[in-house]
Amino acid sequence: MSEEQNVTNDAGKLNTFIDRIERLEQEKSELAADIREVFAEAKGAGFDVKVMRQVLRLRKMDPADRAETEFLRDEYKKLLGMAE
């Protein structure tokens, strides 16, 4: 394979990668808009969006990590005199 063919092949591969990334970025943007819309609906239904985001973050965590985080949060609250 000549160097010219190699450069053309590399340019084609690069273009394919760039096209795929651009398409995925567009899909990501559309999904983000959809998520914002769902949060707006939830807010309209009286739910606290900030708390919903916190719950989503916790649900993504491994149960052991979540338990440790909640334990540490409670301990910090006690240290700061915020515990009930």
C-alpha positions in Angstrom: 0.0 0.0 0.0 1.4 3.4 -1.0 1.8 6.2 1.5 -0.9 8.2 -0.4 -3.4 5.3 0.0 -2.5 5.0 3.6 -3.1 8.7 4.2 -6.5 8.5 2.4 -7.4 5.4 4.4 -6.5 7.2 7.7 -8.4 10.2 6.6 -11.5 8.1 6.0 -11.2 6.4 9.4 -10.7 9.7 11.1 -13.8 11.1 9.3 -15.8 8.1 10.4 -14.8 8.5 14.0 -15.6 12.3 13.9 -19.0 11.6 12.3 -19.9 9.0 15.0 -18.8 11.3 17.8 -20.8 14.2 16.4 -23.9 12.0 16.1 -23.5 10.8 19.6 -23.0 14.3 20.9 -26.2 15.3 19.2 -28.0 12.4 20.8 -26.6 13.3 24.2 -27.8 16.8 23.8 -31.3 15.6 22.9 -31.3 13.2 25.9 -30.2 16.1 28.2 -33.1 18.2 27.0 -35.5 15.2 27.6 -34.1 14.8 31.1 -34.6 18.6 31.8 -38.2 18.2 30.6 -38.9 15.3 33.0 -37.4 17.3 35.9 -39.6 20.2 34.9 -42.7 17.9 34.9 -41.7 16.6 38.3 -41.3 20.1 39.7 -44.7 21.0 38.3 -46.1 18.0 40.2 -44.6 19.3 43.4 -41.5 17.3 43.8 -38.2 18.8 44.9 -35.8 18.5 41.9 -32.7 19.1 44.0 -33.6 16.1 46.3 -34.5 14.0 43.2 -31.0 14.6 41.8 -29.5 13.5 45.2 -31.6 10.4 45.2 -30.5 9.6 41.6 -26.9 10.0 42.6 -27.4 7.7 45.6 -29.1 5.0 43.4 -26.1 4.9 41.1 -23.8 4.0 44.0 -22.9 0.6 45.1 -24.9 -0.3 48.3 -21.8 -0.5 50.4 -20.5 2.9 49.2 -24.0 4.4 49.7 -24.1 3.1 53.3 -20.6 4.5 54.0 -21.5 7.8 52.5 -24.7 8.0 54.6 -22.8 6.9 57.7 -20.2 9.6 57.2 -22.8 12.3 56.5 -24.6 11.4 59.7 -21.3 11.4 61.7 -20.4 14.8 60.2 -23.8 16.2 61.1 -23.3 15.0 64.7 -19.9 16.6 64.9 -21.4 19.9 63.7 -24.3 19.8 66.1 -26.8 19.3 63.3 -28.1 15.8 64.4 -31.6 15.5 65.5 
